[in-house]
Amino acid sequence: MSGSDGLVVGRGMPALLLRGVLLAVGLGILVVPLSEGITTGTFVVLLPAVLASVYAPASPAPAGVVVVAAVLAALADGDPLRPGVLVLVPLVHLFHVTCGIAGAIPAAGRVHVRALRAPVLRFLLIQAVMAVLVVLVALLPTGRNAPFLEALALVGLAAVALVVVLLQRVK
């Protein structure tokens, strides 16, 4: 037996780097409500939740960041498709995904970049779908719709629900 029979894991990057990414994204989440003029809720609730999430990403603190950021965005005046909201959605999603990964790896551990490939691809796919949905919502009329179109939309929604139920049964 030689000494190379064990598992060779290589170098990887320090998992502490994920905490740095969390801090940077968390500060980005903090800047968006500040740029929209919401200061009290941002500093009183969001900043401690971001810092707690960086320290303990597997705790309930990241959920608090997500909820508080959503509430602050909803309380701000303006168009629902304003730039602040459109920037906040991917930031909050990236924060959530990074907390999930950082919470599973000890802070003193190491992680291979290859191990992050699947989560990165899933993140990009979800953001692409969200971009398409945002474009569709932006194209919707803002006035009243014809009753025929509303009925057609309800039938389409029921058809989508039926397809989802049928796909769940196939498994």
C-alpha positions as CSV (number, residue, x, y, z in Angstrom):
1,M,0.0,0.0,0.0
2,S,1.3,3.4,-0.9
3,G,0.5,6.6,0.8
4,S,-1.7,7.8,-2.1
5,D,-4.5,5.4,-1.5
6,G,-6.6,8.0,0.4
7,L,-9.0,10.4,-1.1
8,V,-7.2,13.3,-2.7
9,V,-9.3,16.5,-2.3
10,G,-6.9,19.1,-3.7
11,R,-6.7,22.6,-2.5
12,G,-10.1,24.3,-3.2
13,M,-10.9,27.7,-2.0
14,P,-11.4,28.7,1.6
15,A,-15.0,28.4,2.6
16,L,-14.5,31.7,4.4
17,L,-14.7,33.3,1.0
18,L,-18.4,32.4,0.9
19,R,-18.9,34.5,4.0
20,G,-17.2,37.4,2.3
21,V,-19.6,36.9,-0.7
22,L,-22.5,36.9,1.8
23,L,-21.3,40.1,3.4
24,A,-20.9,41.8,0.0
25,V,-24.3,40.7,-1.2
26,G,-25.9,41.5,2.1
27,L,-24.5,45.0,1.9
28,G,-25.9,45.3,-1.6
29,I,-29.3,44.3,-0.2
30,L,-28.9,47.0,2.4
31,V,-28.0,49.7,-0.2
32,V,-31.2,49.2,-2.3
33,P,-33.7,50.4,0.3
34,L,-31.3,53.2,1.3
35,S,-31.3,54.4,-2.3
36,E,-35.1,54.5,-2.2
37,G,-35.2,56.6,0.9
38,I,-36.0,53.9,3.5
39,T,-33.5,54.4,6.3
40,T,-35.1,53.4,9.7
41,G,-36.1,49.9,8.8
42,T,-32.9,49.3,6.9
43,F,-30.5,50.0,9.7
44,V,-32.6,48.9,12.6
45,V,-33.6,45.5,11.2
46,L,-31.8,44.6,8.1
47,L,-28.2,45.4,9.0
48,P,-28.1,43.2,12.1
49,A,-29.9,40.4,10.2
50,V,-27.3,40.6,7.4
51,L,-24.4,40.5,10.0
52,A,-26.0,37.6,11.8
53,S,-26.4,35.7,8.5
54,V,-22.7,36.1,7.7
55,Y,-21.8,34.8,11.1
56,A,-24.4,31.9,11.1
57,P,-25.6,31.2,7.6
58,A,-27.5,28.1,8.7
59,S,-29.6,30.1,11.2
60,P,-33.0,31.7,10.7
61,A,-31.3,35.1,10.1
62,P,-31.1,34.7,6.3
63,A,-34.9,34.2,6.2
64,G,-35.2,37.4,8.2
65,V,-33.1,39.2,5.6
66,V,-35.3,37.9,2.8
67,V,-38.5,38.9,4.5
68,V,-37.3,42.3,5.7
69,A,-35.9,43.2,2.2
70,A,-39.2,42.2,0.6
71,V,-41.3,44.2,3.1
72,L,-39.0,47.2,2.7
73,A,-39.4,47.0,-1.1
74,A,-43.1,46.6,-0.8
75,L,-43.4,49.7,1.5
76,A,-41.4,51.9,-0.9
77,D,-43.5,54.1,-3.2
78,G,-43.2,53.6,-6.9
79,D,-43.7,51.2,-9.7
80,P,-43.4,47.5,-8.8
81,L,-41.0,47.1,-11.7
82,R,-38.7,49.9,-10.6
83,P,-34.9,49.4,-10.9
84,G,-34.5,48.9,-7.1
85,V,-36.9,45.9,-7.1
86,L,-35.4,44.5,-10.2
87,V,-31.9,44.6,-8.6
88,L,-33.1,43.4,-5.2
89,V,-34.6,40.1,-6.6
90,P,-31.4,38.6,-7.8
91,L,-29.5,39.9,-4.8
92,V,-31.9,38.3,-2.4
93,H,-31.8,35.1,-4.4
94,L,-28.0,35.1,-4.4
95,F,-28.0,35.8,-0.7
96,H,-30.3,32.9,-0.1
97,V,-28.3,30.4,-2.3
98,T,-25.0,31.5,-0.8
99,C,-26.3,31.1,2.8
100,G,-27.4,27.6,1.9
101,I,-24.0,26.6,0.6
102,A,-22.1,28.5,3.4
103,G,-24.3,26.9,6.0
104,A,-23.4,23.4,4.9
105,I,-19.6,24.0,4.9
106,P,-17.6,24.8,8.0
107,A,-16.1,28.3,8.0
108,A,-12.6,26.8,8.3
109,G,-13.3,24.3,5.5
110,R,-12.5,24.4,1.8
111,V,-14.8,24.1,-1.2
112,H,-14.0,23.3,-4.8
113,V,-15.2,25.6,-7.5
114,R,-16.5,22.6,-9.4
115,A,-18.9,21.9,-6.5
116,L,-20.5,25.2,-7.1
117,R,-21.2,24.6,-10.8
118,A,-24.7,23.1,-10.3
119,P,-25.9,25.8,-7.9
120,V,-24.6,28.5,-10.2
121,L,-26.3,27.0,-13.2
122,R,-29.6,26.7,-11.3
123,F,-29.3,30.3,-10.1
124,L,-28.7,31.5,-13.6
125,L,-31.6,29.5,-15.0
126,I,-34.0,30.8,-12.3
127,Q,-32.9,34.4,-13.0
128,A,-33.4,33.9,-16.7
129,V,-36.9,32.7,-16.1
130,M,-37.5,35.6,-13.8
131,A,-36.3,38.0,-16.5
132,V,-38.7,36.5,-18.9
133,L,-41.6,36.9,-16.4
134,V,-40.6,40.5,-15.7
135,V,-40.7,41.3,-19.4
136,L,-44.1,39.6,-19.7
137,V,-45.5,41.6,-16.7
138,A,-44.1,44.8,-18.2
139,L,-46.0,44.1,-21.4
140,L,-49.3,43.5,-19.7
141,P,-51.9,46.3,-20.0
142,T,-52.4,48.4,-16.9
143,G,-56.1,49.1,-17.5
144,R,-59.1,46.8,-17.3
145,N,-59.1,43.7,-19.4
146,A,-61.9,42.3,-21.5
147,P,-63.9,39.7,-19.6
148,F,-63.1,37.2,-22.4
149,L,-59.4,37.6,-21.8
150,E,-59.8,37.2,-18.1
151,A,-61.8,33.9,-18.6
152,L,-59.2,32.7,-21.1
153,A,-56.4,33.4,-18.6
154,L,-58.3,31.5,-15.9
155,V,-58.7,28.5,-18.2
156,G,-55.0,28.7,-19.1
157,L,-54.1,28.8,-15.4
158,A,-56.3,25.7,-14.7
159,A,-54.6,23.9,-17.6
160,V,-51.2,24.7,-16.1
161,A,-52.3,23.4,-12.7
162,L,-53.7,20.2,-14.3
163,V,-50.4,19.6,-16.1
164,V,-48.4,20.1,-12.9
165,V,-50.7,17.6,-11.1
166,L,-50.3,15.1,-13.9
167,L,-46.5,15.5,-13.9
168,Q,-46.4,14.9,-10.2
169,R,-48.3,11.6,-10.6
170,V,-45.9,10.3,-13.3
171,K,-43.0,10.2,-10.8
